[in-house]
Amino acid sequence: MAALADAKCYLKRFPERVLELDRIEEITTDELQKKLEAGEKPELVDVREDEEVASGMIPGARHIRMGTIPENLDKFDKDTEYIIICRSGGRSGNVCHYLQEQGYKVRNMAGGMLDWQGKTE
């Protein structure tokens, strides 16, 4: 009981810390495009459904559907940063929260594939 009281007291004194815990880093589609054009090879994970990726994915991205992320954690390395991609940035944001809670380094591609102007394959 004392630990719960301490936590509530902490949250009242430092509410900004709670926001820091939930904060997900983002990358814009323009920033990602520049990285790719500069020859960088970031770890990209597209979490859209099969029928969505049929219209194209960013070259080099791995396709792991959002609903299968928990059973595919063995495909992630906690020392690697991943850029998570979906159609608009919403689902990928949820995946980012989940992966971050599991201890992985993630960034959400803001705007998703709707904002992507670069190459697809």
C-alpha positions as YAML, in Angstrom:
chain: A
units: angstrom
residues:
- id: 1
  name: MET
  ca: [0.00, 0.00, 0.00]
- id: 2
  name: ALA
  ca: [2.85, 2.36, 0.77]
- id: 3
  name: ALA
  ca: [4.30, 1.87, -2.73]
- id: 4
  name: LEU
  ca: [0.98, 2.85, -4.31]
- id: 5
  name: ALA
  ca: [0.77, 5.95, -2.14]
- id: 6
  name: ASP
  ca: [4.36, 6.85, -3.08]
- id: 7
  name: ALA
  ca: [3.56, 6.41, -6.78]
- id: 8
  name: LYS
  ca: [0.46, 8.61, -6.54]
- id: 9
  name: CYS
  ca: [2.45, 11.29, -4.71]
- id: 10
  name: TYR
  ca: [5.19, 11.13, -7.38]
- id: 11
  name: LEU
  ca: [2.66, 11.44, -10.20]
- id: 12
  name: LYS
  ca: [1.09, 14.48, -8.58]
- id: 13
  name: ARG
  ca: [4.47, 16.15, -8.10]
- id: 14
  name: PHE
  ca: [5.92, 15.26, -11.53]
- id: 15
  name: PRO
  ca: [3.07, 14.75, -14.05]
- id: 16
  name: GLU
  ca: [5.41, 15.50, -16.96]
- id: 17
  name: ARG
  ca: [7.32, 12.28, -16.17]
- id: 18
  name: VAL
  ca: [4.23, 10.23, -17.00]
- id: 19
  name: LEU
  ca: [4.08, 11.85, -20.43]
- id: 20
  name: GLU
  ca: [7.77, 11.07, -20.98]
- id: 21
  name: LEU
  ca: [7.11, 7.37, -20.39]
- id: 22
  name: ASP
  ca: [4.37, 7.32, -23.03]
- id: 23
  name: ARG
  ca: [6.20, 9.52, -25.53]
- id: 24
  name: ILE
  ca: [6.97, 7.88, -28.85]
- id: 25
  name: GLU
  ca: [9.67, 9.34, -31.08]
- id: 26
  name: GLU
  ca: [8.50, 10.15, -34.59]
- id: 27
  name: ILE
  ca: [10.16, 10.51, -37.95]
- id: 28
  name: THR
  ca: [8.54, 12.34, -40.85]
- id: 29
  name: THR
  ca: [8.32, 10.82, -44.29]
- id: 30
  name: ASP
  ca: [10.66, 13.56, -45.55]
- id: 31
  name: GLU
  ca: [13.24, 12.77, -42.86]
- id: 32
  name: LEU
  ca: [13.10, 9.07, -43.70]
- id: 33
  name: GLN
  ca: [13.39, 9.80, -47.43]
- id: 34
  name: LYS
  ca: [16.53, 11.86, -46.78]
- id: 35
  name: LYS
  ca: [18.07, 9.05, -44.72]
- id: 36
  name: LEU
  ca: [17.42, 6.55, -47.50]
- id: 37
  name: GLU
  ca: [18.78, 8.91, -50.16]
- id: 38
  name: ALA
  ca: [21.92, 9.37, -48.03]
- id: 39
  name: GLY
  ca: [22.47, 5.61, -48.15]
- id: 40
  name: GLU
  ca: [21.37, 4.89, -44.60]
- id: 41
  name: LYS
  ca: [19.63, 1.57, -44.06]
- id: 42
  name: PRO
  ca: [17.27, 1.99, -41.12]
- id: 43
  name: GLU
  ca: [15.29, -1.01, -39.89]
- id: 44
  name: LEU
  ca: [11.81, -0.51, -41.32]
- id: 45
  name: VAL
  ca: [8.80, -2.57, -40.26]
- id: 46
  name: ASP
  ca: [5.51, -2.22, -42.15]
- id: 47
  name: VAL
  ca: [2.60, -3.34, -39.93]
- id: 48
  name: ARG
  ca: [-0.19, -3.00, -42.50]
- id: 49
  name: GLU
  ca: [-2.38, -5.88, -43.61]
- id: 50
  name: ASP
  ca: [-1.46, -8.08, -46.59]
- id: 51
  name: GLU
  ca: [-3.89, -6.40, -48.97]
- id: 52
  name: GLU
  ca: [-2.49, -2.97, -48.03]
- id: 53
  name: VAL
  ca: [1.14, -3.85, -48.70]
- id: 54
  name: ALA
  ca: [0.15, -5.31, -52.06]
- id: 55
  name: SER
  ca: [0.03, -1.71, -53.31]
- id: 56
  name: GLY
  ca: [3.68, -1.23, -52.36]
- id: 57
  name: MET
  ca: [6.12, -0.95, -49.48]
- id: 58
  name: ILE
  ca: [9.15, 1.21, -48.86]
- id: 59
  name: PRO
  ca: [12.18, -0.66, -50.27]
- id: 60
  name: GLY
  ca: [13.93, -2.63, -47.54]
- id: 61
  name: ALA
  ca: [10.94, -2.72, -45.18]
- id: 62
  name: ARG
  ca: [9.95, -5.98, -43.53]
- id: 63
  name: HIS
  ca: [6.26, -6.83, -43.42]
- id: 64
  name: ILE
  ca: [5.01, -7.97, -40.02]
- id: 65
  name: ARG
  ca: [1.26, -7.43, -39.63]
- id: 66
  name: MET
  ca: [0.23, -5.51, -36.52]
- id: 67
  name: GLY
  ca: [-1.76, -8.44, -35.15]
- id: 68
  name: THR
  ca: [1.25, -10.73, -35.34]
- id: 69
  name: ILE
  ca: [3.79, -8.47, -33.62]
- id: 70
  name: PRO
  ca: [3.58, -10.23, -30.21]
- id: 71
  name: GLU
  ca: [4.34, -13.63, -31.72]
- id: 72
  name: ASN
  ca: [7.21, -12.16, -33.77]
- id: 73
  name: LEU
  ca: [9.18, -10.44, -31.01]
- id: 74
  name: ASP
  ca: [12.03, -12.85, -31.70]
- id: 75
  name: LYS
  ca: [12.56, -10.97, -34.99]
- id: 76
  name: PHE
  ca: [13.43, -7.79, -33.10]
- id: 77
  name: ASP
  ca: [16.68, -6.86, -31.33]
- id: 78
  name: LYS
  ca: [16.54, -4.56, -28.31]
- id: 79
  name: ASP
  ca: [19.80, -2.88, -29.38]
- id: 80
  name: THR
  ca: [18.38, -1.84, -32.78]
- id: 81
  name: GLU
  ca: [16.06, 1.08, -33.49]
- id: 82
  name: TYR
  ca: [13.03, 0.30, -35.65]
- id: 83
  name: ILE
  ca: [10.91, 2.67, -37.71]
- id: 84
  name: ILE
  ca: [7.34, 1.40, -37.67]
- id: 85
  name: ILE
  ca: [5.11, 2.13, -40.66]
- id: 86
  name: CYS
  ca: [1.39, 1.81, -41.41]
- id: 87
  name: ARG
  ca: [-1.15, 3.55, -43.64]
- id: 88
  name: SER
  ca: [-1.55, 6.79, -41.66]
- id: 89
  name: GLY
  ca: [0.55, 6.52, -38.50]
- id: 90
  name: GLY
  ca: [-2.16, 5.38, -36.08]
- id: 91
  name: ARG
  ca: [-1.63, 1.62, -36.01]
- id: 92
  name: SER
  ca: [2.13, 2.04, -36.16]
- id: 93
  name: GLY
  ca: [1.86, 4.36, -33.15]
- id: 94
  name: ASN
  ca: [0.06, 1.61, -31.23]
- id: 95
  name: VAL
  ca: [2.72, -0.90, -32.24]
- id: 96
  name: CYS
  ca: [5.40, 1.56, -31.12]
- id: 97
  name: HIS
  ca: [3.79, 1.85, -27.68]
- id: 98
  name: TYR
  ca: [3.63, -1.94, -27.37]
- id: 99
  name: LEU
  ca: [7.23, -2.49, -28.50]
- id: 100
  name: GLN
  ca: [8.52, 0.33, -26.32]
- id: 101
  name: GLU
  ca: [6.79, -1.26, -23.31]
- id: 102
  name: GLN
  ca: [8.63, -4.49, -24.18]
- id: 103
  name: GLY
  ca: [11.96, -2.62, -24.12]
- id: 104
  name: TYR
  ca: [12.52, -2.02, -27.85]
- id: 105
  name: LYS
  ca: [13.72, 1.22, -29.46]
- id: 106
  name: VAL
  ca: [11.12, 2.50, -31.91]
- id: 107
  name: ARG
  ca: [10.10, 5.53, -33.95]
- id: 108
  name: ASN
  ca: [6.74, 6.04, -35.59]
- id: 109
  name: MET
  ca: [6.63, 7.21, -39.22]
- id: 110
  name: ALA
  ca: [4.23, 10.14, -38.90]
- id: 111
  name: GLY
  ca: [1.64, 10.32, -41.66]
- id: 112
  name: GLY
  ca: [2.30, 6.76, -42.76]
- id: 113
  name: MET
  ca: [2.20, 5.61, -46.35]
- id: 114
  name: LEU
  ca: [-0.46, 8.22, -47.13]
- id: 115
  name: ASP
  ca: [2.29, 10.86, -46.79]
- id: 116
  name: TRP
  ca: [5.07, 8.79, -48.38]
- id: 117
  name: GLN
  ca: [6.24, 10.31, -51.68]
- id: 118
  name: GLY
  ca: [9.26, 8.09, -52.21]
- id: 119
  name: LYS
  ca: [9.82, 4.84, -54.04]
- id: 120
  name: THR
  ca: [7.81, 1.70, -53.30]
- id: 121
  name: GLU
  ca: [8.25, -1.90, -54.38]
...
